Amino acid sequence: MTDTTPSPPRRAWQDRVVVSSYVVIVPVKPPALGKSRLVGLDDARRRGLARAFALDTVTACLAAEHVAQVLVATDDASFARELGDLGCATVPDGDTTDLNSALRQAAAEALRRWPELTPAALLADLPALRAGELDRALASFDAQGPSFVADADGVGTTMYTAPYDQFDPQFGPDSRHAHRVSGALELGLDLPSLRRDVDDVDGLRAAIALGVGAASQVVAAELDLT
């Protein structure tokens, strides 16, 4: 599906100012509640995949040079400890009913802890994410205003960033359109692993074809996806 909505006026791409240090905010549902759209899989496998996706996503973030901190927002205390052991900071999910509200609350906490960094919200279901692609995106974002990366289907969003005083994510149905209308600059680079979120079995197959991280490899190996 192609979004042909005209974008509002934006600064020229070449006028951007590169920011090298980010705090990546990753919202993580408790694995028991995640990936309900992976139909055809039992609850245990869906929980295992949700956990593995989040682990591989934050592992890639922690390996990226332009990421100074990773802040995970989750209400799963046990999983928060596991993510903390990897090197993430964790906070409770401030609003379990509204992802954007939870992200804004997490960004407020990031501002309190790391006012010198730039916040970037990243989905937790990017099991094929490569640190190098993440760095490429972060090095190319517009530091003076909001920017985002659309998903592989060209409808949703996998990553959004803005200075603290402009941080207003619009995740949800047709979030690519919502972010464009809000004035955010869409990053047009070829970033297959950063765009490949997993909402359903077809998305999982596509992520596996790209090459998923170690945790997702273990769980995916137990599935019959032929």
N, C-alpha and C positions, 0 to 999 in steps of 0.2 A: 504494500500500500504506500503510495507516494503522497506526501503532504505538500500541496501547492499553495498554501496560505502565504501571502506576501509577508515578509518580515519587516518590523519597524526599523527605522534608520539606526545604524550602529556605527561605532568607530571602525575605521579601516583596519583590516587584519594586521597590516604591517605596522600600525601605530600602537600595538599592544606593548605592555611592559612585562617582561618575564619575571615571575616570582619563583624562587627556587625551593622554598620551604613550606610544606603543607602539613596540616593535621587532617588525616582522612577519617571521616566519621562513617562508621559502618553499622547500620541498624540490623540487629539479628533477632528474629523471632525465636522463642524457645524451640529447639528442634522438634519437640512433640507437636507443635502447631504449624510447622513450616511445610511448604511444598504440597499443599492439598490438591493442586491441579495435576500432580503426577499420577494420573489415574492408571489403574491396572497394577499398581504396586501396593503391597500391604503396608500397614502403618509402620511397622518396624523398619522396612526398607526406606520409606519416605523420611522417617526421622533420621536414619543413618545418612541419607543423601543430604538433607538440610544441614546436618552437622558438618559433613565433609565439605560441602560447598563453602560454608563460612570459614572453615579452617584454611582451605586453599586460597580463598580470597584474601584473608588477612595475612597469610604467609607471603603472598606476592606483594602486598602493600609494605610489609616490614622489610622486604628485600629491595624496595625501590629507593633510589638515591635522593629523589626530591621529596620523600615522605619523612618528616621529622618525628611525627607521632601518629599512632593509630588509636582512635577512641571508639570503642565498641559500645553501643547502647543495647542492652538486653536485660530482660527480667529473669533469665535463667541463671541462678546464682552458681550452680555447679559448672555450667559452661563458661560463665564469666571467669571463674578461677582458672579453667583450662586455657582460655584465651589470654588471660593475664600472664600465665606461665610462658606463653610464646613471646611476650613483650608488649602486649597491648595494654592501654589504660581502659578501664571499663566504668560505665555508669548505668544505673537503672534506666529502662525505657520510660521516658517521661510521660508518654501518652500512647497507650496500646491501641487506641481507636483511630489515630490519625498519624500517619507516617510523617507528614510534613511538620506537624506540630512537634513530634518527638525529635525530629532533626533540628528544628530551631532551638529546642531546649538543650539538646546536646551541643549545638554550636555556641550557646551562651556559656555553657560550662567550659568548652574549649577556649573561649575568649578569656575566661577567668584564669585558666591555667597557662595558656600559651598565647598571649595577646600579639606576639610578634609573628605568628604563623597565619596562613590563609586556610580557611576551612573548605573541605571538599567532601560532599556526601557521595558515598559509593554503595551500590547494592551488594548484598552478601551472597548472591547466587551467581557468581562468576568463576566457576571452578577451573576454567582454562586460562584465567588471567595471567599474563606475563608481566613481570616487574618492568622489563624494558619498554613495553607498550604503555604501561601506566606512566613511567617517567616521560615518555615522548608526549603524552597528552598533557601532563602537568607542566612541562616546559613550554607548551604552546598556548596555554590558556591566557585569556585576557585578564590581567591583574587589576585592571581598573573597573571591572564590572563583572556581572554574572556570565558564566559560560557553561556549556553542557555537552555531553556525548549521547547521541541517540543510540538506541539498541539496534540489533541486527535486522529487525523487521521494519525499522524506520517509523515506528509508532510511539514507542516508549523511550525511556531515558535510563541509562545505567550510571551516569555520574553527573554531578552538578557542583559548581564552585562559584563563590563570590566573596568579596571582602565581608568581614563580619557585619558591617553596617548596611550591607545590601543583601545579606543571605536570606533568600526567600524561595526555597525549593517548591516545585509544583509537580511532585511525583503523583502518579495515579493514572487513570484511563487517558490515553492519548496525551501523555505528558510531553512528548516532543512538541506538539502543537502548543500546549500550555506554556512551555518554557520559551518558545519562539515569540509568542504573543507578549510575554512578560518583558521582552527585550533582551533575553539572554543570547549570547553569541554561540552558535552551533559549531562545534569543532568538526571539520570535514576530513580529517586524516583517516587513512586506512588503518583501523585498529580492531582487527577481528576478535581478539581475545577479550578486549575491554567491552566490546559491543555484545558479546554472546552470553546473555543471561539465560537462565534455565527456568522456564515456567511449566514446561510439559515434557513429555517423553521425546517429542521431536527435537526440542531444544537441547535435551540431554544428549541425544545422538549427535547433534551438530557440535556440541562442546567436546564430546569424546573424540570426534574426528579431528578437532583442533589439537587435542592433547590436554587432558585434565591434570590437575595436581595430584600429589601422592595420596592424600586422604580420599579423594573422589575415585581414584584408580582402584583402590581396595574395594570400595562399595560397588562400583560399576562392574567390576569383574564378576560379581555374584549374580548379575542380572542377565536375562536373556532379552536382548534388544534387537534381535534380528527380525 
